[in-house]
Amino acid sequence: MLDVHGGTDTLAVLPSAVLITRGHDRIVCMSLGDQGLLRWYAGCCRTAIANTPRNFKLAVVNVVHSCLERTPGEVQESFGRVDMRLNTQSARGRLPPLREHKLYSLSRTIKALVLARLDGSYRRTPLFDPDSGTPISTPEVLSPIERKRLLERV
């Protein structure tokens, strides 16, 4: 899952754009802490799927690129080129420059989040109950000891 720089590519999309074609009943989630992101994965094989905020009203799903059934070229053709990077302070080596300024990319993302909230499309999500906003799987929150063990393996 990690690239040559030690990071994981994710595609930030609206929840309404996510379609899970099979194995929906095997999706589970965990979190590194009580307030952390929900990290969704297939419980049967532990394949990472996506990350989401805990609050489903923040309409974004960061889909892990390796769970898509597409080549890197097809992913870029479908979703466009990389236009923003986050949490790069621990990257290994020098990252290639981006064409767009991060502020411009961030403003487009905020606009999409606001529109999804206004038109109610944030409720169309395969990972949360649309009425209550609760995750479809109860998040497993790692204890401090479990988190330390996990981080030591990375």
N, C-alpha and C positions, 0 to 999 in steps of 0.2 A: 504494500500500500504506500510505502514511503518512496518519494522520488529521490533523485541524486542529491538534492539539497536537504533531505531529511524531513520534508513536508508531505502533506497529502493534498492533492487537488480535489476541490469540491466545486460543484456548480450551484450557485445560489439561484433558486427558482421559487416561484409561487407554489404553495401547496396544491392548488388546483391543477398545476401542470404535472403533478406526480401521479403516475399510474402504476400500480403494483399488479402484475398480471397473474402471479401465482405465489403461493406461500404466505399469503397475508396473515394466516392464523399462526405462523411461526415467528412473526416479528415481535421482538422484545426490545426493551431499552434499559439503559443504565445511565448513571450520572456520577461524576467524580465527587460531588458534594450536594448538599441540600438545595443549593441555589444554582447549580451548574446547568450547562446545556444537557439536553437529552440526547444520548448517543444511541441511535437505533441500529439494530443488527439482526441477522437471522439466527434465532436461538438454536437451530439444528446444527449449523456449521460455523457459527460465530463470524460470518461475513459482515463487515461494516456496510451499512446502507446509507445513513444520513445522520445529520445533526440538526436539532431544532431548538429554538428557545423553549422554555417551559410554558410560557404564555402563548397559547395558540393564536391569539389576536395579533401577534407579531408574525405576519404571514410570510415566513421564509423557511425553506428547507434547503439545507446545504447537502446535496447529494454527493456521495463519495464516487469519484469518477470510475473506480475499478469495479463497481457493481453494475455499470451500464454495459449492455450488450452491443458495444460499438468500438471501433478502432479509434485511436486518438484523432485521426483526421476526420472521421465521421462525427465525433463529439464536437470538434471545432466548427464543422460545417453546420451542425444543428444548433449549437449554442453560441457561436461566435468565439472570438479570441479572448484570451485572458486579459482582463482590464483592471483587475484589482488584486492585491495580495495583502493578507492580514497576518499578524503574528510572525513576522519575518526575522525578528531579533535572534532567533536560535538557528537560522538557516546555515547550512554548510556551504561555504563558497559564495561567490558573487552571483546574484540573481540577474537574469537578463532584464534590460530596461523595458518599461511599459510605454505604450504609445499615448495613452490618455492619462490625465492627471487624476489622482485618487479622489479628489474632491468632486470632480465631474461624475465619476463612476458612483460615488457614494450618493450624490444627489439624485441620480436615476433610480437607485435602489430605494431611497426614502420615498420618492414619488410613487413607486410601485406598491410599497407597503401601505402608504396612506390611501391610495385608490382601492386596494383590496379591503381595507377596513371600512371605507365609506360605502362600497357597493356590496359588502357582505361576503365576497368571494373567499375571504380567509377561512370561512367555515367549510369549504370544499377541500377536505384534507383526508388522506387515507390513514393518518397517524393519530388523529384525535377524534373524539366523539363530537359531532358538529353542534349538539345542543348544550352539553355540559362543559365542553372544552377540556375534558380529562383525556390523558393519553390512553390509547387502546390497550396498552400494557402497563401495569404498575411499574414505575421506574425502580430499579435496584440501585440504591445509593451505596457507594463503596464506603467502608469505614476508613478512618485514617491509616490503619495498618494495611488494609487491602490496597489503598491508593499508593502507599509508599512502595509496596511490593511490585505493583504494576509499573510504576515509574522507573524502578530499578532495572526492569527488563528492557526498557527502551533504550 
